[in-house]
């Protein structure tokens, strides 16, 4: 890469964070929290910004403490912790679960979703429903079309704080756009622990060559493990052109989860190519 300012065309692989960049996770999270927030005096008048700040504070703590926990289970636990805090702040009796509770009690509370599939869950239905709400999160209107255009010029990769099964729903939306007539099984992850190459399914319209989730890398961003694994795979896999790290561009919206932790691989001029964007910037991106 030249010492001057690099162009988008100098890169071969674009690695996308998805939620907040391509999918409107804020709307999805906020709508999922509203029923609970409306029940408590402490939170009934919260703005969307206040609700999301409270949510992310709990989520970040749990992600750092339980990097191996499936994201759908982690969401359920975030919902539970938030409710207990709201009960306490509203002067109501409740449990005193915190993000600092030991991992064994957390796994016990999650029941079937983290261990024995026949074990009963101790979480209330509403917590579980919130954990399963990822399938309902909307994508930004221009994300699908933009990705399909970019996929004509680059290999696209996902590195996202989510689990495989949950991401399959988002992958279908990003692949199909507004279409509702498609085979859902085309976007399911492989049953094995093999790498997820969604384009290997002949019925898939996925713009992504490779999907890596927190479940795959066994950590949540901003931990560096996922970035390191992604770069290694991209360099080793012929399907991704054996691309070296200086030709990999990180595309994300979150400073905390993506932009700041990715800086170790953004030496020299590459630092300027960490994109802090959202779907409203696609018009500039597509001027290749």
N, C-alpha and C positions, 0 to 999 in steps of 0.2 A: 504494500500500500504506500502511496506517495506521502511525502512529508506534508503536503498541503492538505487543505480541508477535503476529506473524503466525501464521495458521493454515495448515495444509496446503492448505486450500481457496482461499487467496489466490494460489496459483500455478497456472499453466496448463500448464507443461511440466516434466516430471521427467527429468533426465539421469542415467542409470545407468552407473556403472562396473559391470562384470559379475563379474569373477573375484575372489572374496573377499567379494562382496556378494550375488550371486545364485547363483554357482557355487562349489563347494568346490575351489578351485585348490590349496589346501595339501595336501589328500588326493591330488589328481591328481599334483602335483609329487613328493610324498614317495614314493608308490607307484612312480612312474617312476624315481626315483633309487635305490631300495632295492637292485636287483641290483648296481649299481656300488658303492654304499657298502659292501655286504657283502664285497667282494673285497679291501678294503684295511684293514690294521691301524689306520691313522689314523682311519677312519670307521666301522668295523664295529660299534662300541659307541655311536655317536652317537644321541642322542635325536632325535625328530622336530623339536624346536625347533632343535637344533644344525644339522641337515641343511638346514632351511629358511633359517636365517641364512646359512649358507655359500652356498646357492643364490642368495639375493637380493643378496648382496654382488657376485657375479659378474654377475648379470643387470643390475643397476643400472648397473654400469660399461659394459657392452656397449650397453645402450639409449642411454646418453648419447653414446657414441662413434659409434654406427652407427644414427642415427634412421631411415634409409631401408631398413634390413634387414627383410625379412619376419619376423614373429614366429616362425614355425615354424623358420626358418633360425637365428634368434637362439637359440632353445631348444637346437638342435643344438650350436651353438657353446658355449653355457653348459655343457652336458654335457661337451664335450671339454675345456674349460678346467678344470672341476672335476676331471676324471679326471687330467689332467696334474699338477695341484697335489697330489692325493691320492697319486699315484705318488711324487712328490718327497718328500712328508711321510712316506711309508712306507719310504723308502730304496730305491726302485726306479728304474731308468733310464727316461727318457721325454723327450718334447719339452719345450720351455720356452715354449710359447705363453702369452701373457698378454693381458689386455684392452687393453694398450697397443700391441699389434702393429699394423702399418700396415694401412690399409683394403684395399690391393691384395692382401695375403696372405690376409686374411680372405675376400675375394670369391673368390680362387683356391681356397681350401680348401672353400668352399661349392659350387663347381662348378655343376652344372646348375640348382640351385634358385635361383640369383641371376642367372644370365646365360644362356649358350647352353644350351638345353634338351637338346641332344645331347651336351654335354660330360660326362665322367665325374666323379663326385664322389669326393673324397679322404677324406671322413668315413667312419668305421666305421659299420656298419649300426646299432649300438646308439645312436650319437649321433643318427642320422637318425630312428630309431624314437621316441626321446624327443621330438624336435622335432615329430613327428606325433601325439603322445599327447593333444593337446588334445581330440580327438574322444571320448576316454574319460573326461574329467574329469566328475564328477557335479555335478548342480545340487543345491541345498538342497531338501529335500522340499516346503517350502511356497512356493517361489519362483514356480512357474508359476501357481498359483491366485491368489496375491497380485497378480501382474502383470496378470492378466486382470481382476481386480476394479479395480485402479487405472486400467486403460486405459479404463474406462467414464467416468471423470471427468477424465482428463488425457491429454495427448499424451506418450507415452513415447519417449525417445531413448537410444541407446547411444553412449557414447564410451569405448572400451576399447583397452587395449594388446594388440592381437591383429591377425592378418591376416584378410582376408575369408573365404578358403576354410576356415580353421580355425574361425572363428566360426560358420559355417553349421551346424556340428554342435551347438554350444551353443544357437544360436537355435532349432533344431528341438526340443531338449529343453525349453527355456523356453516354447515355444509349445504343444507337445503334452502336456507333463506326462508321466505314466506311460504314455501310449499308445505302442505300437510299430507301430501300423498307420497309416502315413501315407506320403505321397509325398516322399521326400528332396529331389527336385528343386524342391519348393515353397519350400525355404529356401536355395537357392543364390543367391549374389550376382549382379548383372548382369555380363555379359561385358565391357561397356564400363566406362569410368571414371565413368559416371553415378552420381549419388547413389543409395544403396541404400534404397529404400522397400519393405520386405518385404511390406507389406499390399497392394501392387499385384498380387501373385500371387493369383489367385482361390482357389487351393488352400491358401494359407497361413493359419494361425491366429495369426500373430504379434501380440503385444500392443504391439510397437514400431512407431511411425510411421517412424522413421529410424534407420539404423545407421551409425555412423562408427567406423572402426577406425584404428589407427596407420598402416596402409597407406594409408588415404584422406588423412589429415592430414600424413603424412610426418614424424611425430615421435612419441616416446613420452612419456607423462606421467612425471614432473612438469613437463616442458617446457610452456610456456604456449601454444604454437602451437595445439594441439588444442582447448583451451578457447576460444580466440579464434575459431577457425574454426567451432566448434559454435555459439557465440552468434550469429555473423554469419548462419549458415544459418537458425537458428531464427527470427531476426528478419526475414529476407528471404522465407522460404517461407510461402505461404498454407496449405500443408498442416500447418504448425505454428503457425497462427493469427497469424503475424507477431509473435510474442511478444517483448516487450522483456526485457532481461536481469534486471530486478528481479522478474520473474514466472517466472524459471527457477530451479528447485531442483536442486542437485547431490546425488545420492544415492550414497554410497560408503562403503567400509569402511577404506580406506587413508589414514592421515594423510599419509604421504610422497607418494603418487602423486596424491591427489585433494583431500583436505580443506585442506591447507596451500597448495598452489598455486592453489586456487580462491578464496582469500581476497580477491584484488584485485577480484572481482566481488561481494563480500559486504559492501559498505559499510553502515554504520549497522545497522539492525535485522536486515538480511538475514544478518549474520554468524552469528546464532543458528540459522540454518536449514540450515547445512551439516551433513548427517546423517552421523554416524559410527556406522553400524549394521550389522546383519546380519540374516539371515532370522528369527532368534528375536524380532526386534522388530516383525514384521509385524502382530501383533495390535493394537498401538497405532496403527499407520499406518492401519488399515482403519476406524477410528472417525471417519468423515468427517462 
